[in-house]
Amino acid sequence: MVVRDTDFRDGFEPLTAALARLASSGETAFTFVDYSEDRDGAAESISWSELDRRARALAARLAEVTNPGERVAILCPQNLDYVVSFYGSLYAGVISVPLFAPEVASHGERLVGALADSDPEVWLTSSSAMGAIRELRDKHPVPRPKQLLAVDTVDSSLADGFEPVPPAADQPAYLQYTSGSTRRPAGAVITHDAVAVNVHQVITGFGVDESFTCAGWLPFFHDMGLISLVCLPVAAGCPGVFTTPFAFTRRPARWLRIIGSHPNVITAAPNFAFEYAAVKLSDQDKQTLDLSGVRVAINGSEPVRAGTIDFFQEVAGPLGFAPAAHRPSYGLAEATVFVSTTPPGAPLVVTVDREKLGAGEAVDVPADDDKALDLVSAGHVVGQQVKIVADGAVRPDSHVGEIWINGRNVADGYWRQPERSAETFDGRLTDGTEPAGGWLRTGDLGVVHHGELFITGRLKDLIIIDGKNHYPQDIEATVQEAHPAIRRDRLAVFPIERDGKEGPVVVADHDRGLDLTDEDRAEIGRQVRAAVARHHDLRLLDFVLVPPGTVLRTSSGKIARAATRKLYLDHTTGTTKEGSAQ
């Protein structure tokens, strides 16, 4: 484990102190843009003083029914009540568990799993969601909480005379449940020091100050959404403006309109969101949008593609979006969220030999080389140590290995999972590098090349055929370019074993609105197989074309390869006949 301090140092203050410092201000703190009943969005705001008072009132109410260190789950819809719940929990000295209201059926299993794992004493929600929360409590195998509490009904007068107890640096602030795993849910224990340090690493890495506006749509139960939209505004003393993931997916121009309506904006989203927003932007939207005020657009949470950066710039550039604003970055929940980012300026893209990268070395080649593969830099590490490791030893530059991290921002293990915590958070170096222990083993593969960090894939997703390593996202990029009927960023590549041999399978959504014949499907399959053979020297064991929405994503938007593989093996994605689907 990383050794923790009990006191804050180096000028990092807990989020509770930052909010208390802002409590005398009547300026707007957070604005929620609600599209649920108004197509153009209805804005609701809360000032710093109102937020502090509501959070103190909630903390006082929680103090009546909980003890410090107990867990409190946030099951609010994504609105201002969620922000109040998070800071009220911190003020109360309990451990917050940021989850979500049971609105999306596909996330139900994750919600139940996180509640069962964290066993919270109180569930916080909004009055509008209380019926669904009671149904969740009564009909699912979850520990029964002491109390269900509608945050918007708490009497604000409870704040009078309530003084939060200052947290210790090593005290858990919240449990961040990770997405995408097929194992038991894992709640990364984020201490008050870890979140304070990581938010200030974000401030340093992107140059954020009180003149900025933090804006976006990312879910608050996801690490990138919680830090960029809930924590960063308080730490930087700047306003936050947000809507919901559903509002974005229904009409992605809403995101661009929000970030285009405020000065000095910092926003964050996964790679697919930039592509999706650019594809869906209408001519009318292009006539009215002004993106010149966007200072930072963080692209992270999944592999960043050079083609997406170029395409987004092609669409957004004429609207004032500066190339220097696009900031590919790297992070993960176990490091609170933020690890590295590219410096201001056009992101660095290198072209390397695909086969040599698979063998473990990044070697530059010309862009027109038959084996050329573009890699987008994740930039420079901010305020923490990162090593590229293989077999317990640090790899030299330009050699691939697992990314290991050491720093105060690293989580204090997984909640009540000591063996899994030791496996992930106590990586040990055997080559004399200091510190020898306490390294976070990320499970991500990367390489330091040209002085910058590049992410090459996930250890668990690596496809090994005849001793050669193949990265699934590389094959997926080839497949989606092989035929226009394949829906972009809605496909999964994974290995299976058949007749004693291992080989890759592709499951891909076809685009919406297509009426494909058997001949169409067969032709798409032929083109996909040919492209994979030509670019990767691989023979697909199967290619399955499925209806839109079949290929699964995690709650953070990443392709859920393991879950899609399970669906495939369970014969629920369609037939295994080439190019066909049911």
N, C-alpha and C positions, 0 to 999 in steps of 0.2 A: 504494500500500500504506500501511497504518497504520504509522507509525514506532514501532519497538519499543525498549524499554529493556532493557539487559542486566542490570540489578539490580532486585530487588523494592523497592517503595516504598509509602508510605502505609499501612504496617501489614499489607499483604497478604503472607501467607507461602505458599510452595508446599504442595501437598497432602502431599508427602513429609515436610515439616517438621511439619505438623499431626499426621500419623499417628505420627511419632517421638515427639512430645510426649505422646501418649496411650499410648505403649508400656508404661508401668509400671502401667497400670490393669488390674485383673482383671475389671472390669465388662463386661457384654455389649456387644459392638459391633454385630454383625449377627445376625439370625435369619432363616433360610429356612424357610418353611412349605411342605412338600412334599405335594401332593395326588395324586401319581402312583400311589401304592399304598394310601393311606389317605384315605377319603372325608372324614374330619374334619380331615385335615392333620396331618403329623408335623413337629414343629419341631426344627430343628438350629441351634445357636448357636455363635458364636465370640467370644472376648473380644478386647479391644484388644491385650493382650499377645500372644495367640495369633496374631492377624492380623499384627501387626508381625513376629513371628518367622517365620511362614510366608512372608510377603512378602519378607523379607530372604533366607531360604533360596532362594526361587525366583530372586531377583535374583542371588545368588551362582552359581546354576546357569546362568542366562542369560549371565552374564559369561564363562563358560567357552566359549560357542559363538557369542557375538555381540560386536559392537563398539558403543560408544555411537552413537546416531543411526540404527542399523539398525531395521527394522520387525519387530514381533512381533505376530502375529494371535491374538486371543482367540476360540477356537471352542468354548468350554465351554457346556454347558447352563446355564440360568439358576439357579445355585446358589452356595454359598459359594466354590467353586473359582474362579468368575468374579471375585469381589471380590479374592481373593488374586492372581489373574493380573493384574488391573489395577494394583494397588499394587506387585506384584513388578516389573512392567515399568517403572513410574515410578522405583522404587528403582534399577533396573539402568541407567537412563539411556538406554534404547531408546525408540523411538516405538511406543506401543501402537496396535493397530488393533482396536477393539472390534467384533466381529462376532457370530456365533452358530453353534451346532452345526447340522449339516445335518439338522434334524428336520422342517422344513416344506417340502414340495416346491415350493409357490408362491413361496418366497423363494430358491430355488436359483440362479436366474439372477443375482439381486442379489449373492449370496454369491460366486459365481464371478467376477463382474465386479469386485468390490471386491478380491478376492485377486489378480486379474490386474493391477489398477491399482497396488496398494500393494507387490506383490512381497515379502512378508515372508520373513525368513530362518528364523523358527521359528514353528510353530503350537502354541499352548497349548490343551489340552482336559482333560477328565476321563477317567478310565479307562473309565467306562461308555459314552463316546462314541467311543473310539479306533477301533473297527471302522468306524464311519461316516466318520470323518475319513480313514482310510486309503483307503477307497473313493472319497471325494471327490478325494483326491490322485491316485489311479491312473486314474480314469475321466473326469476333466474337464480341459479345457484351461487349467490353472492352473500358474504357476511352481512348480517343485518346491522345497519348503523344505529347509534343511539338516537340520532335525530336527523330529520330532513329539514333544511332551513332555506327559505326563500330570501335571498339577499336583499331584494328590493323592498321587503316588508320590515326590515330592521329599523327600529326607531333611532334616528340620528342623535337624539339627546343622550343616548348611551355613551357617546363620545366624551361628554363633559366629565372632566376629571380623570379620564383613562390615560395612563402613561404606559406605552409599550416598554417591555423589558429589553434593553439592548442585547442583541444576540452575540454569542461567542463566535469567533471565526470558524471554528470546526463544527459548529452546530448545523445539522441538516436544515436547509431551507425548503427544498422540495424534492420530489421523486420524479425523474424524467423517464417515462416509459418509452422504450425504443420501439420502432416500427419494423415490420417486415420479417420478423423472426418466426420460424415455425416451432421454436422451443417455447418453454414456459416464459411468460412475460418477464422482462427484466427492468426493474426500476433503478436507474442510475441515481445514486445519492449525491445531490448537488448541495454543497455546503454554502453558507452565507459568504465565506471567503471566495469560494470557487466562482460563484456567479458575479460577485463584485469585481474580481480580477478579470474574468472573461469579458464582461461588458466594457471594462476600460481597455482591454485589448482591442475590442471592436472600435471604440472611440479613437484609439491610437492608429489602428490600421487604416481607417477610412477618414480620419480627420474630422470627426463629428463634433459639433459644439451646439450651443443654445440657439444658433441661427437656423439649424436644420429642422426639417420635418420628417419624421419616420412614418412612412406610408406603405400600405400593402393589404394583402388578403390572406396571408398564410395562417393556417390553423394555430391557435394558441396552445393546443396540447402538443404541438410539434416543437422541437428545440429551436429551430430557426425562427418560427413565428413568435414564440414566447420571448426570446431575447430581443429580436429586432423590433417588435411592435409593443411589447409590454414593459420590458426591463430597460431597454436603451433610452426611451424618452425620459424616464425618471433619472437615470444616471447622468444623462447629458443635459437635463433641464430644458428639453425641447418638446414641442407638441407631437402627438401621435395621431394618425388618422388611419382608420381601418374599416374594411368591410369583411364579408365572409367568403370562404372558399367556394360556396355554392353560387354566390353572386358573380364571382369571377368565371367559373366554368360555364354559367348560363350566358354570360356576355363579357368576354375578356377585355373589351374596350373600356369597361368600367374601371379596371385597374389602371389603365393608361390615363383615363380621364382624372382619376384621383391624384395620381402622381404628377399630372400636368397642371393641376390646379393650385399647387402650393410651391413656395420658394425653397430652394436648397434641399431637395428631397433625397433621402436615402431609402431605397426599397430593396426587397430581396425576394427571390423566387427560384424554383428549380429550372433546369434548362428547358424542359418541355413547355413551360409557361411562356417563355419568350417566343418560341416557335408558334405556339398556339395563338398567342395574342397577335402576332404578325400575320398569320394566315387568315384570321377571322376579322381583321380590321377592315371596315367598309370604307368606300370612297367618301361617304359623308363624314365619317369619323376623321378621316385624314384632312378634311377641310377645316376642322374646328380644333384639332388637338395641337397643343404646344408643349413639347417635352424639353424645352431649353432649360427648365429649372431643375431637371434631374441631375444631381451631382454624382450619385453612386447608385448603381444597379447591381446588387450582388447576385451572381449566378452560382448556385451551389446545390448541395443535397443529392446530386446525381451527376454522372459524367457530363462534362461540358463539351459540346461539339463545335468545332470551328465553323461548320456550315451554318449552325444556328446563330452564332455571333454575326456572321456575314449577312444572313438573311434578315435578322432583326435590324441590323444597321441600315440595310437597303430600304426597309419599310419605315423605320423610325427616324433615320437620319434627316430626311426632308422635313420632318416635324420638329427638328431642333435637337434631337438626341445626339449627344457628343460621343464619339467612339471611346474617349477616355473614361466615360462614366461606367462602361460595362466592365465589371470586376469579377472575373472567375475566382472562386474561393473554395476552400476546403474546411470541413469541420465534421464533427460527430457529437452525438449526445453525451458520450462518455468523457468528452473534453468540455463539457457544458454546451458548446456548439462550435465556437470559432477557433481555427488553428492558423490558417494562412490566407493571404490574398495577393493578387497581382498589384504592382504599383500603378499609380495613375498613368494613363496612356493606353494605346491599343494593346490588348492582351497578346502575350508572346505565344506564337504557334510554331512548333517545330515539326519537321517531317523526318520520320525515322524509318528504318528498315523493319517491316512487320515481323519477318521471321527471326531476325536477331533480337528483337524485343521479346518475342516469345521464348527465346533461349536465355533471356535475362540481361541483355545489354541494349542500351539506347545508342544507336549509330545513325547519324544524319545521312540522308540521301536526298537527291534532287526530287522536286515535287512530281516530276513526270516518270519517276522510277516505277517499275511494275510492282514493287513491293512497298511502295510508299504508304505511310500511315501518318496522319496528322494527330498531334497531341497538343492539347491546350494547357498552358501552364496554370498551376494553382498559386504561383507567386512565391512570396517569402513568408516565413513563419514569424508570428508576432508574439513576443513575450513568453515563449516557452521553448523547450528543446524538442527537436524531431530528429530521429535517426532512421536510416533505412537498414533493416536487419535481416540476416539470413543465418540460421543455425547458431544463434546467439552472438554473432559478430556483426559489427557495423560494415556495411558494404561501401566500396569506393564510389565516387561520383560516376554517373552514367550506368550504374548497375542496379537492377531491380531487386527489391526485397520488400518485406513487410514494414509498414510505417509504424514506428513506436514513438510515443509522446511522453514527456515528463514535464510537469508544471503545476502550479497552484490551482489552475483551472480544471485539472483532471478530477473526475468524480471520485468519491470515497467508496468505491465498490458498488455492487448491486444490493438492493434491499434484501436482507435476510437470505442471501445466497453465497455463503462463504467459499464454497469450492469453485463456483463459476467466477466469483470475484477474483480469487487467487489466479485462476487461469487467464483472466483478461487484464487485471490491473497490477500484476506482480511479475512482469517480464524481466528476465535477468540476462545481462550481458556478460559474456565470458572472456572477452578480449581485452579487459583492463579499462574499458571506457567507464567513466564516472558520470552519474552514480551507477553502480552495478545493478541495483534492483529498483523496484517500484515503477517500472515502465508500463504504460498503457499499450497493450497490443491491439491495434485497431482492427486487424483483419483485412485492412486495405493494402494493396500493393502499390508501390510508387518508386520513383527514381528522382534523384537530384541531377539535373542536366542543365548545362549553361547557367549554373548558379541558382536555378529555381526548381521548385517542387512540382512534379507531374504525377498525377494519379493514373495508374494503368489498369486497375481492376480490383476485384474482391477475391481473396484467397478461396473462399468457399464456392465461388462461381467459376473458377478457372476450369477450362476444359482441356484435358491432357489426352492427346491422341498420338499414338506411336512415339511417345516421349517428347512431343512438342506441345508447348503451352499456347492455347488460343484464348483470347479474351472475348467473352460473349458480347459485350457492347460493340466490339469491332465488327463481329459477324452481323449483329443487328443493324449496324449502319450500312453494311453492304446490302443486306436483304431489303431494307426499306427504300433503297435507291434502285433496286432491280426492276420494280414495276410500279406504276402510279396508283394501282388499285390498293396497294398496301398502306394501311393507315400509319402515319408517321408517329414514332415513339409509342406504338401500341403493339409490340411484338416481343417475344422472349425466346432466347436460345439457351438450351440446357443439354447436358449429356444424358444418355441412357445406355443400358447394355442390352444387346440383342445378339443371340446366337454366339455368346462368348466374346463379343467385341463391343467396345464402347465407341459411340459416335454421337454427333450433335443432332438435335431435333429443333425445328423452328415452328412455333405457334404464333400466328400473326392475325390480328384483326384486319378485315378488309374495310375500305372506306365506307362511310355512310351513303345511303341512297343508291347503292349499286345492285343491279339485278344480274347476277353472274350465272352464266350457263356452265354446264360441266366442261365444255370445251374451253371457256374462259379460265376456269379454275386450273385445268390441266396446263394451259399455256403459261399462266402465272407461275405455277410450280416448276415448269421447265426453265423459265427465265431465272427464278430464284436459285435453283440447283446449279445452273450454269455459272451464275455470278459468284456463288460461294466456292465452287470448284476453281474458278479462274483466279480469284483474289486470295483465297486461303488454302488452296490445294486440299480441300476437304470434300468428302462425300456425305451429304445429309442422309441420315437414316430415315428421316420423315420430314415432311412439310405439311402443315395443317393450316388452312385458311378458315377463320372463324368469324362469326358476326361481331360487329362493333360492341365493345364493352366486355368481351369474354376474357381477354388477357388481363390478368389482375395487376393492380398497383397497390403499393403500401399506402398508409395514411399520409405519408410525406410526398407521394407522387412517384416514387421509384418503381421500376418494373419488379414485380414480385416473382422472380424466376422460380424459386423453390415451390411456391404455392401453385404456380401455373404448371410446373412439372408434375406436381401431385394430381392436379386436375387431369392432365394428359394421361397419366398412368391409371387413373381411375376411370378413364374413357368418358369423361364428361365434357370435353372441349369439342367433340365432334369425332368423325371417323378418322382413322389413320391412313386413309387413302389419299394419295398425292393430290394436293390442291383442293380437297373437298372439305365440306363442313356441313353439319346438320343444324 
